[in-house]
Structures are given as C-alpha cells and as structure tokens.
Amino acid sequence: MSSGLLVVVDRVSKTFRTHPRFGAQAHTLHAVRDVSLGIERGETLGLVGESGSGKTTLGRLVLGLLRPTSGTVRFDGQELSTLDRRSLRRLRRRMQIVFQDSAGALNPRIPVGRAVREPLEVHRLAAGSAIEVRVHGLFAEVGLDAELLVKYPHELSGGQRQRVGLARALALEPEFVVLDEPVSALDVSVQAQVLNLLADLRERHDLTYLFVAHDLAVVRHLATRVAVMYAGRIVEHGTGDTLFARPRHPYTASLLASVSVPDPGAPRPAIVLPPERGRAAAGSGCPFAPRCPHPAKDARCARDEPTLREVAPREWAACHYAERG
Amino acid sequence: MIPLLRVRDLRATFVDDDGTTRAVDGVSFDLDEGEALGIVGESGAGKSVLALSLLRLIDPPGRIAPGSLVEYRGTDLLQLPEPALRRVRGAEIAMVFQHPGASLNPVLRIGDQIVETLRAHRAVTMPDARRQAVELLDLVGIPEPDRWVSAYPHELSGGLQQRAAIAMALSCEPKLLIADEPTTALDVTVQAQILELLLELRQRLGTALLLISHDLGVVARLAERVAVMYGGQIVEQATAAELFASPRHPYTAALLAAAPRWDRKSERLAAIPGAVAPATRWPAGCRFHPRCPHAWERCGDSPPLLEVGTGHAARCWLVAEPGSLTP
C-alpha cells in the first residue's frame, strides 16, 4: 500500500441560500465552515456529528458532488473544481459513495443484478460474458447469493440491499469510498455483518474510507482517525484511540457521555447538555459556548471563536481551554 | 398485590394475501405499579404491535385473537366497550411514540393540545388548564414554557417536540406510560436529555413505564426488568442487571455481542448469521434456531419459557440441560 494523502480538503466552506417562502426571510446557511483535513491512503477517517453538523455536506464536497463556496478539494493531487467534465468523470470512477438508504439509492424497477452491472457498462469496463462473470463475482464478494441477481430491491432485506449498494460501489474498483451512515438503518445483528464486511473489503482492496456517521460506537469500531463536527466546523480531530479515551473538546466529551451503553451498572452521564436554543450567529465566539459545560468557560468564549489547533501530538481541538480538560 | 398490568397469551395477527402474520404470538408478562419494564428486540420482533395491542390501537386487518388477556387493575381492556376504553387511554395509560409528530397535531398550538387532553378527562376550568399546560411544559424542561405554550409543533426542535409529547402524555397523571422508541429519532445528546427526563419524571411521579426499544443501551439505562422479543415471542426475561450480565438465551447473548461499543475497541464483531424470517413463515420449533450457533435436534420443537432462576426465564431447550450453555 502506498502512503501519502489521497484527499486534501483545504479551508472549504459551503453556504446555502434558503428560499424566502411562507413570509420567512431568505437567509444564508453556513453548512460547512472553513474545514481543512487530509485523508491518507488506506486509512478510515470517521466523521462524527449530530444532525445539522455539516458532516453529510462535507462528504458530498469531498466527492465533488457539491462545489465549495470557497476553498479547495484535491483528490490524488488534482483539484476537483478545475477539472472539466470528462476528467471529473474519469476521476469519479476512483471514488464512490454508499448511502444510508440503499432502498432510495437503487431504482425500484430494475433487478439488483442489473443495478450492479450498470456502472460496468457505462464505464465500458467489461463486455459480453465477462460482465456476467464480474457481476457474479461482485455478488459473491459482498456475500450475496447469485439467485438474488434477478430480485427487485423491495424483495431484499435491508442488509441485503446495503450489500447490493456496496457491490455497485465496488464495481468500478474505486480507491476511495464515502460511506454515509451505511449501517444506521440496520438492526444490530445485521449491522455487525455489514461492518465486518466493510472491514474485509477495506483489507482486500486497500480501500480508503470516509465514514460519516452519528453513531460513535460504530465509528469507534471502524475508524482509525476521527473528526468531530459541530455547527459546520471540525471541533476535534485525532486518532480513534486517543479521542475516545481522552476527548479534548467539551462537545466531544458531552457526545461520549450521552451514549447509553448496554450495561445497567454504567454510571449515569456526567454531562447532559441543555436543550439547544438555536445556532449562534457565525463569527460571534465559539458556536458551542451557549451549551458548553466546560468549567473554564468565560467571556473569551463568547467573544473569540477558537480555531482548530494541535493541543497535544496528533490531537487537534477548537477550544480555548482544551488543555484544561 | 395484583400487578398494574397483567398480560396473558396476547396474540395479534394480520391477514393479507401473503397469509397470516403472527406479529405477536402468545406474549405474557406482568408490570407492577411504578415499575419500568423494557421490551427489547429488532425489527419484526413484534414489539410495536405489542404496544399498540395493549390499548387496542391496531387497525384492521390486524386483530387480537380471542383468548388474549390485557388486564389493567383487574379490568380486561380487550373486553371493555370503546367509550370506557377511551377513558383509560390518555388518563390511565398514555403513550409516547418515536416521532413526536404522531402525538402532536400540527395545526394546533402546543398549549391548546394539552388543554384539550386535560379537559377531555378532567373537570378543569379553562384558565386552570392553561396554567397546568405551562407547568407541564416546565416539568419536562422546555425553556421559557409560557412562550412555547402558544407555539405550533413545527416551531420546536425534535427534542423539544418530544418533550412536549411527553408533557401531553403526562398531563392526566397516568399510572402507566408506554414509550415506543421514544429517543430513536433524536440526536445522541438530545437522547441523553430525554432519557434523563424520563428517569427523573418516574422518580417524581411514580409512573410505571413500558419502554419499547431496539437500543440495548437505552433499555439498560431506564428499565428495571427486561423482556427480549424475537419472532413475536418473549424469548428471555429477567431483571436488567441479570439479563445484561448473564444472558441465558443464545439470541440475547448474540445481540449483546453483536453491538459495537464506543468505550471499548473490538477487532471483529460477532455478527448473527442470516436474517429474521418473515412473520408469515416462522420456522417450526424455536424461531431463532436457524440462526443459532447452539442449535441441536431438540430445537425442532417449540421450547416454552423455562425458569432459570428467580424472575429469570429463557425460551431455550439448552437451559434445561444440566451443565449446558453459558453463552
């Protein structure tokens, strides 16, 4: 496996303009704000956050499915926004996405075997009987019986559909896959099957993953490095082992404390955040400050927005008081 | 002491072109006053149909089979005439759903909905009802309750909506709250808030809780006793402490092993092979046996719930075998 950075996100922001309707004013939504990160070949970067944190938008930006409002995204050295359609299309073969809702991502009217075959035809990667062999191979690879090839999406279970989504993504032999909540819709027993499969595929094909999820346990399991998003920004970033054992940002700590573990003897959460009263306006101090439980919180937090900085070797946090955990 | 709720051999079936779905298939349990019972299971286990059946809320073609018993304080709710049952719903037994939208009317102000519930069940004056509505919103931790009382549901975040739904459910001080996946649709920090709220309210009001969830963590946090469902049946029940520490049914053990945890690193997850059979075609015998690592010839016969200790039972032949299975 070659090392080095496969994806480089440099100071990327994305704003959406909402439409004025029902008498409401149009306003600008800062979905992603000034995010920089790198993803190394072969690693799995877990991107964690709650709804509205911007994690899904960031996933789309990384794939070039959305254009950043400012900043750049590079894939294997090539800046996505400078590429013409053909080059972008060629590059897209090397990056794929798997969605949470595979039922929504698959055409309900075409058999799943054809759905997997389609990208091979579109990109002319195989023809004739070679296609059949390849589709059968892909099905076997993701643990699906060949007899399911002729079934329609609704005839499959959620776990089977998610496997089809994976087979389809793998068809083009990508190097990089964005997994957007790939197991969130699945039951625990099936979720474990798919997580194991994702780990196997990563191993077998030297895949690099950007794993977008709200479930910390699932991220802990699969990710080598983790970035935590809040209000469009990355607030903490580190290796899975250090971040979970010793969160540096008070939001990460609250997030971890909030997860219920299957153990009735577990202590009740030390931190329960107050209900969110609305997002702080951009540029007015730390966006987390209104809910922040950190004992050192002071006037500075309401005034100056902290930047992401290295607070310990390979541990980054956007908190003025990250060292005083 | 008679239990608050006594359920015996409850069966709910749905008949359609694919055949008969036995969604709930012979469920029995007791729930004492003030107790918190968790019903845990994956999709298709029958736990939501169970919750709805208790209050006769399943719609045709769903029906509750004759011979089923749901006794609330000595009265069989399944035999109760509709007007009498309506007095029980909301006033004695209230429900909270996964999506607060299921309980809240989108075109009515939050306060008006609570007032409506109060006045449906209680002889209260309008000003008193309004005052109580504000108090209830305050009780469930909605900031500035006198402001939100005149808000419409869509103006509230998901977490605040669920708080409002809980306020409405608690408005008539029910003896039993049935909560069906009350935190599943919420973000994790909001989940923790709602769970804390439910814990606190139970301590303060002494309301019994029937908590339905797929989330083992949520059940561990709230429930004193747990029943695990699989294939429309209860396959194991025990105190929460015992169930999580020493599960005796292979399905319970497998479920606990399959869930990744953020607080420990696992190399490979112990997935359960296969998938739940469709409810129209449960396998003969033990319904889990096609996926069970311990299956043997006896599993072709349906096992009963076998006692394995005080208040602990498992629907598995192996628990009757001396020296067998400690999953």
Interface residues (C-beta under 8 A of the other chain):
Chain A: E50 S51 S157 G159 Q160 D187 V188 S189 V190 Q191 A192 Q193 L195 N196 A199 H214 D215 L216 A217 V218 V219 R220 H221 G240 D241 F244 S254 L255 L256 A257 S258 V259 S260 V261 P262 D263 P264 G265 A266 R268 P269 V272 L273 P274 P275 E276 R277
Chain B: E42 S43 G141 I142 P143 S157 G159 L160 R163 D187 V188 T189 V190 Q191 A192 Q193 L195 E196 L199 H214 D215 L216 G217 V218 V219 A220 R221 A223 A240 A241 F244 A254 L255 L256 A258 A259 P260 R261 W262 D263 K265 S266 R268 L269 A270 A271 I272 P273 A275 V276
